[in-house]
């Protein structure tokens, strides 16, 4: 859909591109209340409405637009107040583009059984990205990027993690400031930890998604990191305004312009990988019959190969496939790096746990070799060469640490989310009109004393103890598993399909960080960097810095 398909939008676009950002922004704010009120009046009564009470109005006279505006930066407080003062009751929160129906957790299993055709997480998550303005509307029409995670990545998880670990070793010498770190551990070096992890994860995911040589193409690595940041930035900026203002706001957002340029650049890189795939198809078939042999690069198995072999029609055109590869970096890089950063922030805030986690890593290293040698890297040091799976499954305390951080710092405070594709009536008569966003108060639930004992206490062994309570619990309470009280990755058949890959990546990175380095806050007086919120999305402090030094045994 072209947002400038009529003369009015064309005229507006032509003029606003020549205005300064501050002037246009001020103009938008001045006129927004009037236009919003008019739009609401024109559409009033044309569709069924929610009958659940709305939370947040300060008085009977407060305009809805002001309540929606307060949600942008004040959603955390609004959700907390509503959850506290309306316990176990549904309530409505108003965001510019949608009304959020917040349901108590008791509805979770009922919603899990409602088909995607009625309540869709895809509809909710994709709509948050404003796809029609970012060239990714295909996300609404097909699921190839989800199917490849479910049918290829997850069934062959450890093969791909082993492959990714080789790229981690390559990136380890590039992304970390080794030259500034003294061997005796006396010198502390300031580091942007989250950015460092983003760089490492981008290399690991590129190895799995695209393979060689794209995984070491600095242009692609730059796109895979910047695309996530710019798409989120552009989407968040647009969400600060009512939807009918998007045609006016969109051209003013620098991040959106960068997104479109990144998609264009991605076509050249992904297009080259697609041509190689096509040229190797017959040779790979011959190799399968034992007629020829393949080089390591020719024999590599990537998610792109699977998508090209299983995609149809528009799905395998270079424009859509390259954009799909960019979209896959969203969850695989940005949220993974944020989780790892929050774990390290928590560890620096509670330094008494350094010894516990390092002791676990050291014990495994004595038997299996250092974590940097996992994943078939035997040639780099001897005595290693074990699979990443052997390493990761033994990191029970680090696994528990992961979950405790995610419990307190989930990537989104309202989730899982669903978009009502049609009118839905729940068993108790609760009516959900078409177009409503449905969500659960995830963060509040996970910080509720009725859910967890002493929820405000940071207890990184909380899930470790649960696993060891009895033998039948040993395979439960593990990072990546879904549960009504653990919602960071979603719930039910619409949970994050790549969650096990993300967990393994983080464990591998964090184990190696624990084995080789020590960290502390650059400014210990400020303490742990605060998490910010834009709408319901959590944002780590990108200005946060840590000090690191080599660990001396």
C-alpha positions as CSV (number, residue, x, y, z in Angstrom):
1,X,0.0,0.0,0.0
2,X,1.4,3.4,-1.0
3,X,0.7,6.0,1.8
4,X,1.0,8.8,-0.8
5,X,-1.5,7.4,-3.2
6,X,-3.8,10.5,-3.3
7,X,-3.1,14.2,-4.3
8,X,-3.5,15.4,-0.7
9,X,-0.8,13.2,0.6
10,X,1.5,14.0,-2.3
11,X,1.1,17.7,-1.7
12,X,1.7,17.4,2.0
13,X,4.8,15.2,1.4
14,X,6.3,17.7,-1.1
15,X,5.9,20.5,1.4
16,X,7.0,19.0,4.7
17,X,10.2,17.6,3.3
18,X,11.3,21.3,2.9
19,X,10.4,22.2,6.5
20,X,12.6,22.0,9.5
21,X,11.9,19.2,11.9
22,X,11.2,21.4,14.9
23,X,8.7,23.6,13.0
24,X,6.8,20.7,11.6
25,X,6.8,18.8,14.9
26,X,5.4,21.9,16.7
27,X,2.7,22.2,13.9
28,X,1.8,18.5,14.4
29,X,1.4,18.9,18.2
30,X,-0.7,22.1,17.9
31,X,-3.2,20.5,15.4
32,X,-3.3,17.0,16.8
33,X,-6.0,17.5,19.4
34,X,-8.4,19.1,17.0
35,X,-7.9,16.5,14.3
36,X,-8.1,13.6,16.8
37,X,-11.4,14.9,18.2
38,X,-12.8,15.4,14.7
39,X,-11.8,11.9,13.6
40,X,-13.3,10.3,16.7
41,X,-16.6,12.2,16.2
42,X,-16.8,11.1,12.6
43,X,-16.3,7.4,13.4
44,X,-18.3,7.3,16.6
45,X,-20.9,4.5,16.6
46,X,-19.7,2.8,13.5
47,X,-18.4,-0.3,15.3
48,X,-18.9,-2.3,18.4
49,X,-17.0,-1.1,21.4
50,X,-15.3,-2.5,24.5
51,X,-17.5,-2.4,27.6
52,X,-14.6,-3.0,30.0
53,X,-13.7,0.1,32.1
54,X,-10.8,2.3,30.9
55,X,-8.1,3.1,33.3
56,X,-6.1,6.3,33.5
57,X,-8.4,9.3,33.1
58,X,-7.5,11.9,35.7
59,X,-11.0,13.5,35.5
60,X,-14.2,13.3,33.5
61,X,-13.0,16.2,31.5
62,X,-9.6,14.8,30.4
63,X,-9.5,14.4,26.6
64,X,-8.8,10.9,25.4
65,X,-5.9,12.2,23.3
66,X,-4.1,13.4,26.5
67,X,-4.6,9.9,28.1
68,X,-3.1,8.3,24.9
69,X,-0.2,10.8,25.0
70,X,0.5,9.9,28.7
71,X,0.7,6.2,27.7
72,X,3.7,6.9,25.5
73,X,6.1,7.7,28.3
74,X,3.9,6.7,31.3
75,X,2.7,3.2,30.5
76,X,4.7,1.7,33.3
77,X,2.9,3.7,35.9
78,X,-0.5,3.3,34.3
79,X,-0.2,-0.4,34.2
80,X,1.0,-0.7,37.8
81,X,-1.8,1.5,39.1
82,X,-4.5,-0.4,37.2
83,X,-3.1,-3.8,38.3
84,X,-2.9,-2.7,41.9
85,X,-6.3,-1.0,42.2
86,X,-8.2,-3.4,39.9
87,X,-6.8,-6.8,41.0
88,X,-7.9,-9.8,38.9
89,X,-10.1,-7.6,36.7
90,X,-9.9,-6.7,33.0
91,X,-9.2,-3.1,32.2
92,X,-8.6,-1.0,29.1
93,X,-5.5,1.1,28.4
94,X,-5.5,3.6,25.5
95,X,-2.6,3.8,23.1
96,X,-2.8,6.2,20.1
97,X,-3.3,3.4,17.5
98,X,-5.4,1.0,19.6
99,X,-7.2,0.2,22.8
100,X,-5.5,-2.4,24.9
101,X,-7.7,-4.9,26.7
102,X,-5.6,-6.1,29.6
103,X,-6.8,-9.5,30.9
104,X,-5.9,-11.2,34.2
105,X,-3.7,-14.2,33.8
106,X,-6.6,-16.6,34.4
107,X,-7.6,-16.0,30.8
108,X,-4.3,-17.1,29.4
109,X,-5.1,-20.8,28.7
110,X,-8.5,-19.9,27.2
111,X,-6.9,-17.5,24.8
112,X,-4.2,-20.1,24.0
113,X,-6.9,-22.3,22.5
114,X,-8.5,-19.6,20.3
115,X,-7.3,-20.0,16.7
116,X,-4.9,-17.5,15.1
117,X,-7.7,-16.6,12.6
118,X,-9.5,-15.0,15.6
119,X,-6.7,-13.8,17.9
120,X,-3.3,-13.4,16.3
121,X,0.1,-12.6,17.8
122,X,1.4,-11.9,14.4
123,X,-1.2,-9.3,13.8
124,X,-0.3,-7.5,17.1
125,X,3.5,-7.8,16.7
126,X,3.7,-6.8,13.1
127,X,1.3,-3.9,13.6
128,X,3.7,-2.5,16.2
129,X,6.2,-2.1,13.4
130,X,3.8,-0.1,11.1
131,X,4.8,-2.4,8.2
132,X,3.1,-0.4,5.4
133,X,5.6,2.4,6.0
134,X,8.7,0.2,6.2
135,X,8.4,-2.1,3.2
136,X,7.6,-5.2,5.3
137,X,3.9,-5.8,4.6
138,X,4.7,-9.4,3.6
139,X,4.8,-10.2,7.3
140,X,1.0,-10.0,7.4
141,X,0.5,-12.4,4.5
142,X,2.9,-15.3,5.0
143,X,4.9,-17.1,7.7
144,X,8.0,-18.3,5.9
145,X,10.3,-16.6,8.4
146,X,8.4,-18.4,11.3
147,X,8.3,-21.7,9.5
148,X,12.1,-21.8,9.0
149,X,12.6,-21.3,12.7
150,X,10.1,-24.1,13.7
151,X,10.9,-26.6,11.0
152,X,14.6,-26.0,10.4
153,X,16.3,-24.1,13.2
154,X,14.7,-25.7,16.3
155,X,14.9,-29.4,15.1
156,X,18.6,-28.9,14.3
157,X,19.3,-26.4,17.0
158,X,22.6,-27.6,18.3
159,X,24.1,-28.1,14.8
160,X,23.4,-24.4,14.1
161,X,24.6,-23.3,17.6
162,X,27.9,-25.2,17.0
163,X,28.2,-23.4,13.7
164,X,27.4,-20.0,15.3
165,X,30.0,-20.6,18.0
166,X,32.8,-20.7,15.4
167,X,31.8,-17.2,14.3
168,X,31.7,-16.1,17.9
169,X,35.3,-17.1,18.2
170,X,36.1,-15.1,15.1
171,X,34.3,-12.1,16.4
172,X,35.7,-12.4,19.9
173,X,39.1,-11.1,18.8
174,X,37.4,-8.2,16.8
175,X,34.6,-6.9,19.1
176,X,36.4,-7.0,22.4
177,X,39.2,-4.6,23.4
178,X,41.9,-7.2,23.9
179,X,44.7,-4.8,23.1
180,X,43.8,-2.5,25.9
181,X,43.5,-5.2,28.5
182,X,46.7,-6.0,30.5
183,X,47.5,-9.7,31.1
184,X,47.9,-9.1,34.8
185,X,44.3,-7.8,35.2
186,X,45.4,-4.5,36.7
187,X,43.8,-2.2,34.0
188,X,40.1,-1.6,33.8
189,X,38.8,-0.7,30.4
190,X,35.5,1.1,29.7
191,X,33.1,-0.8,27.4
192,X,29.7,-0.5,25.9
193,X,28.7,-4.1,26.8
194,X,25.3,-4.2,25.0
195,X,26.9,-2.9,21.8
196,X,29.7,-5.5,22.1
197,X,27.1,-8.3,22.5
198,X,25.1,-7.0,19.5
199,X,28.2,-7.2,17.4
200,X,28.9,-10.7,18.5
201,X,25.3,-11.9,18.1
202,X,25.1,-10.3,14.6
203,X,28.0,-12.4,13.5
204,X,26.6,-15.6,15.0
205,X,23.1,-15.1,13.5
206,X,24.6,-14.1,10.1
207,X,26.5,-17.4,10.0
208,X,23.3,-19.4,10.6
209,X,20.9,-17.3,8.5
210,X,23.1,-16.5,5.4
211,X,26.4,-18.4,5.9
212,X,29.8,-17.5,4.3
213,X,30.9,-15.1,3.0
214,X,28.0,-12.8,4.1
215,X,28.5,-13.5,7.8
216,X,31.9,-11.6,7.5
217,X,30.6,-8.9,5.2
218,X,30.9,-5.7,7.3
219,X,28.2,-4.1,5.2
220,X,25.7,-6.8,6.1
221,X,26.8,-6.9,9.7
222,X,26.2,-3.1,9.9
223,X,22.8,-3.5,8.3
224,X,21.7,-6.3,10.6
225,X,22.5,-4.2,13.7
226,X,21.3,-0.8,12.4
227,X,18.1,-2.2,10.9
228,X,16.8,-3.3,14.2
229,X,17.6,-0.1,16.0
230,X,16.3,2.1,13.2
231,X,13.1,0.1,12.6
232,X,12.3,0.2,16.3
233,X,13.1,3.9,16.5
234,X,11.0,4.8,13.5
235,X,8.1,2.7,14.7
236,X,8.2,4.1,18.2
237,X,8.3,7.6,16.8
238,X,5.3,7.0,14.7
239,X,3.5,5.4,17.6
240,X,3.8,8.7,19.5
241,X,1.1,10.1,17.0
242,X,-2.4,9.0,16.0
243,X,-2.5,6.6,13.0
244,X,-4.2,9.2,10.7
245,X,-1.1,11.4,11.1
246,X,1.4,8.7,9.9
247,X,1.4,10.0,6.3
248,X,2.5,13.4,7.6
249,X,4.9,12.1,10.3
250,X,6.6,9.3,8.3
251,X,8.7,11.4,5.9
252,X,10.1,13.4,8.8
253,X,11.7,10.5,10.6
254,X,15.4,10.0,9.8
255,X,15.3,6.5,11.1
256,X,12.6,5.5,8.6
257,X,14.7,6.8,5.7
258,X,17.6,4.8,6.9
259,X,15.5,1.7,7.1
260,X,14.5,2.0,3.5
261,X,18.1,2.5,2.5
262,X,19.2,-0.6,4.4
263,X,16.5,-2.7,2.7
264,X,17.9,-1.5,-0.7
265,X,21.5,-2.3,0.3
266,X,20.4,-5.8,1.7
267,X,19.1,-6.7,-1.8
268,X,22.6,-6.8,-3.2
269,X,24.1,-9.0,-0.5
270,X,21.2,-11.4,-0.1
271,X,20.7,-11.5,-3.9
272,X,24.3,-12.7,-4.3
273,X,23.7,-15.5,-1.8
274,X,20.5,-16.4,-3.7
275,X,22.3,-16.7,-7.0
276,X,25.0,-18.9,-5.4
277,X,22.2,-21.1,-4.0
278,X,20.7,-21.5,-7.5
279,X,24.0,-22.3,-9.1
280,X,24.9,-24.9,-6.5
281,X,21.5,-26.7,-6.6
282,X,22.5,-29.3,-9.2
283,X,26.0,-29.8,-7.7
284,X,24.5,-30.4,-4.2
285,X,22.2,-33.0,-5.7
286,X,25.1,-34.7,-7.3
287,X,27.0,-34.7,-4.0
288,X,24.1,-36.3,-2.3
289,X,24.4,-39.1,-4.8
290,X,28.1,-39.4,-4.1
291,X,29.1,-38.2,-7.6
292,X,31.1,-35.1,-6.6
293,X,32.5,-33.5,-3.5
294,X,31.7,-30.0,-2.1
295,X,33.9,-27.4,-0.5
296,X,33.1,-26.3,3.0
297,X,31.4,-23.2,1.7
298,X,29.4,-25.1,-0.9
299,X,28.3,-27.6,1.7
300,X,27.1,-25.1,4.3
301,X,23.5,-25.4,5.4
302,X,21.8,-22.1,6.2
303,X,18.3,-20.9,6.9
304,X,18.3,-19.0,3.7
305,X,18.9,-22.2,1.8
306,X,15.8,-23.8,3.5
307,X,13.6,-20.7,2.7
308,X,14.7,-20.7,-0.9
309,X,13.9,-24.4,-1.2
310,X,10.5,-24.1,0.5
311,X,9.3,-20.6,-0.4
312,X,6.9,-20.0,-3.2
313,X,6.1,-17.1,-5.6
314,X,6.8,-13.7,-4.1
315,X,8.5,-15.3,-1.1
316,X,11.6,-16.1,-3.1
317,X,11.9,-12.8,-5.0
318,X,15.0,-11.0,-3.9
319,X,13.1,-7.9,-2.7
320,X,11.0,-9.9,-0.3
321,X,13.7,-12.4,0.7
322,X,16.2,-9.7,1.5
323,X,13.7,-7.8,3.6
324,X,12.8,-11.0,5.4
325,X,16.4,-11.6,6.3
326,X,16.5,-8.1,7.8
327,X,13.3,-8.8,9.8
328,X,14.8,-12.0,11.2
329,X,17.6,-9.9,12.8
330,X,15.0,-8.0,14.9
331,X,14.4,-10.5,17.6
332,X,17.7,-12.5,17.0
333,X,20.0,-9.5,17.7
334,X,18.4,-6.6,19.5
335,X,16.4,-8.5,22.2
336,X,19.2,-11.1,22.7
337,X,21.8,-8.3,23.3
338,X,19.4,-6.5,25.7
339,X,18.8,-9.7,27.7
340,X,22.6,-10.3,28.0
341,X,23.1,-6.7,29.0
342,X,20.5,-6.9,31.7
343,X,22.1,-10.1,33.0
344,X,25.4,-8.3,33.3
345,X,23.9,-5.3,34.9
346,X,22.3,-7.5,37.5
347,X,25.5,-9.3,38.1
348,X,27.4,-6.0,38.7
349,X,24.6,-4.9,41.0
350,X,24.8,-8.1,43.0
351,X,28.5,-9.0,42.8
352,X,28.2,-11.7,45.4
353,X,27.0,-14.0,42.6
354,X,30.2,-13.6,40.6
355,X,31.9,-16.4,42.5
356,X,28.9,-18.7,42.2
357,X,28.6,-18.4,38.4
358,X,32.4,-18.4,37.8
359,X,32.8,-21.5,39.9
360,X,30.1,-23.3,37.8
361,X,31.9,-22.3,34.5
362,X,35.3,-23.2,35.9
363,X,34.1,-26.7,36.9
364,X,32.7,-27.4,33.5
365,X,35.9,-26.0,31.8
366,X,38.1,-28.5,33.8
367,X,36.2,-31.4,32.3
368,X,35.3,-30.1,28.8
369,X,37.8,-27.4,28.1
370,X,37.3,-23.6,28.1
371,X,34.0,-22.4,26.7
372,X,35.9,-20.7,23.8
373,X,36.8,-24.1,22.5
374,X,33.2,-25.4,22.4
375,X,31.6,-26.0,19.1
376,X,34.3,-28.0,17.3
377,X,37.1,-25.4,17.7
378,X,39.6,-28.1,18.7
379,X,42.2,-26.8,16.4
380,X,42.5,-23.5,18.3
381,X,43.7,-25.0,21.6
382,X,43.6,-28.7,21.9
383,X,41.6,-30.5,24.5
384,X,38.4,-28.8,23.4
385,X,36.2,-29.7,20.5
386,X,33.1,-30.6,22.5
387,X,29.7,-29.5,21.2
388,X,28.0,-26.4,22.6
389,X,25.2,-28.6,23.8
390,X,27.5,-30.4,26.2
391,X,28.5,-27.1,27.6
392,X,25.1,-25.4,27.7
393,X,23.1,-28.1,29.3
394,X,25.4,-28.1,32.4
395,X,25.0,-24.3,33.0
396,X,22.2,-24.8,35.4
397,X,23.0,-21.8,37.7
398,X,23.5,-19.5,34.7
399,X,20.2,-20.8,33.3
400,X,18.5,-19.8,36.5
401,X,20.3,-16.4,36.5
402,X,18.9,-15.9,33.0
403,X,15.4,-16.5,34.1
404,X,15.5,-14.3,37.1
405,X,16.7,-11.4,35.0
406,X,14.1,-12.0,32.4
407,X,11.4,-12.2,35.2
408,X,12.3,-8.7,36.4
409,X,13.3,-7.2,33.1
410,X,11.1,-8.7,30.3
411,X,11.5,-7.1,26.8
412,X,7.9,-5.9,27.0
413,X,5.6,-5.2,30.0
414,X,2.4,-6.2,28.3
415,X,2.4,-9.7,26.8
416,X,1.7,-12.0,25.3
417,X,-0.2,-9.8,22.9
418,X,-3.0,-10.7,20.4
419,X,-4.9,-8.8,17.8
420,X,-8.6,-9.6,17.4
421,X,-9.1,-10.4,13.7
422,X,-12.8,-10.7,14.4
423,X,-15.3,-10.2,17.2
424,X,-14.6,-12.7,20.0
425,X,-16.7,-13.6,23.1
426,X,-15.0,-15.4,25.9
427,X,-16.6,-18.1,28.0
428,X,-17.6,-15.7,30.8
429,X,-19.2,-13.3,28.3
430,X,-16.3,-10.9,28.0
431,X,-16.6,-9.3,24.5
432,X,-13.5,-8.5,22.5
433,X,-14.4,-6.3,19.4
434,X,-12.5,-6.8,16.1
435,X,-9.4,-4.6,16.0
436,X,-8.8,-4.8,19.8
437,X,-5.3,-5.4,21.1
438,X,-5.4,-8.1,23.9
439,X,-2.5,-8.4,26.3
440,X,-1.6,-9.6,29.8
441,X,0.1,-7.6,32.5
442,X,3.3,-9.8,32.2
443,X,5.7,-7.6,34.3
444,X,3.2,-7.0,37.1
445,X,2.2,-10.7,37.2
446,X,5.9,-11.7,37.4
447,X,6.5,-9.2,40.2
448,X,3.4,-10.2,42.2
449,X,3.8,-11.9,45.6
450,X,1.0,-14.3,44.7
451,X,3.1,-15.5,41.8
452,X,6.6,-15.5,43.3
453,X,7.7,-15.4,46.9
454,X,9.6,-12.2,47.7
455,X,9.3,-11.0,44.1
456,X,11.2,-7.8,44.7
457,X,14.3,-9.7,45.9
458,X,16.8,-10.5,43.2
459,X,17.2,-14.3,43.7
460,X,19.1,-15.7,40.8
461,X,18.9,-19.3,42.2
462,X,15.1,-19.2,42.4
463,X,14.6,-21.5,39.4
464,X,17.7,-23.6,40.2
465,X,16.1,-24.5,43.5
466,X,12.8,-25.4,41.8
467,X,14.6,-27.8,39.4
468,X,16.3,-29.5,42.3
469,X,13.3,-29.9,44.5
470,X,12.6,-33.4,43.2
471,X,13.9,-35.5,40.3
472,X,10.7,-35.0,38.3
473,X,11.3,-31.2,38.2
474,X,14.8,-31.4,36.7
475,X,13.6,-31.0,33.1
476,X,11.3,-28.1,34.1
477,X,11.9,-24.5,35.1
478,X,14.5,-24.0,32.3
479,X,15.1,-20.9,30.2
480,X,13.2,-21.0,27.0
481,X,10.3,-23.1,28.4
482,X,6.9,-21.4,28.5
483,X,4.7,-21.3,31.6
484,X,1.9,-19.0,32.9
485,X,4.4,-17.5,35.3
486,X,7.2,-17.2,32.8
487,X,6.1,-15.1,29.9
488,X,9.2,-13.4,28.5
489,X,9.1,-15.6,25.4
490,X,5.3,-15.7,25.1
491,X,3.0,-18.6,25.7
492,X,1.4,-21.5,23.9
493,X,1.7,-22.3,20.2
494,X,2.4,-18.6,19.4
495,X,5.4,-18.3,21.7
496,X,8.7,-17.1,20.2
497,X,9.8,-19.8,17.7
498,X,13.5,-18.9,18.1
499,X,13.7,-18.8,21.8
500,X,15.9,-21.9,22.3
501,X,18.4,-20.5,19.9
502,X,18.5,-17.1,21.7
503,X,19.0,-18.9,25.1
504,X,21.9,-20.9,23.8
505,X,23.6,-17.9,22.3
506,X,23.3,-16.0,25.5
507,X,24.6,-18.9,27.6
508,X,27.6,-19.3,25.3
509,X,28.5,-15.6,25.3
510,X,27.9,-15.2,29.1
511,X,29.9,-18.3,30.0
512,X,32.9,-17.1,28.0
513,X,32.6,-13.6,29.6
514,X,32.5,-15.2,33.0
515,X,35.5,-17.4,32.3
516,X,37.8,-14.7,30.8
517,X,36.8,-11.3,32.4
518,X,35.5,-9.4,35.4
519,X,33.1,-6.4,35.1
520,X,31.8,-3.6,37.3
521,X,29.8,-0.4,36.8
522,X,31.8,2.5,35.3
523,X,29.9,4.8,37.7
524,X,29.3,2.8,40.8
525,X,27.5,5.7,42.5
526,X,24.7,5.6,39.9
527,X,24.4,1.9,40.2
528,X,22.4,-0.3,37.9
529,X,21.3,1.5,34.6
530,X,17.5,2.1,34.7
531,X,15.2,0.5,32.2
532,X,13.1,3.0,30.3
533,X,9.7,2.4,28.6
534,X,8.2,3.7,25.4
535,X,4.6,2.6,25.3
536,X,4.8,-0.9,26.6
537,X,8.3,-1.7,25.2
538,X,11.2,-1.9,27.6
539,X,14.5,-0.1,26.6
540,X,17.9,-0.6,28.2
541,X,20.0,2.4,28.8
542,X,22.2,2.7,25.7
543,X,24.4,5.2,27.5
544,X,25.3,2.6,30.1
545,X,29.0,1.7,30.3
546,X,30.8,-1.0,32.2
547,X,34.5,-1.5,33.2
548,X,36.1,-4.8,32.3
549,X,39.5,-6.4,33.0
550,X,41.0,-9.8,32.4
551,X,40.3,-12.3,35.0
552,X,43.4,-13.5,36.8
553,X,43.4,-17.0,38.3
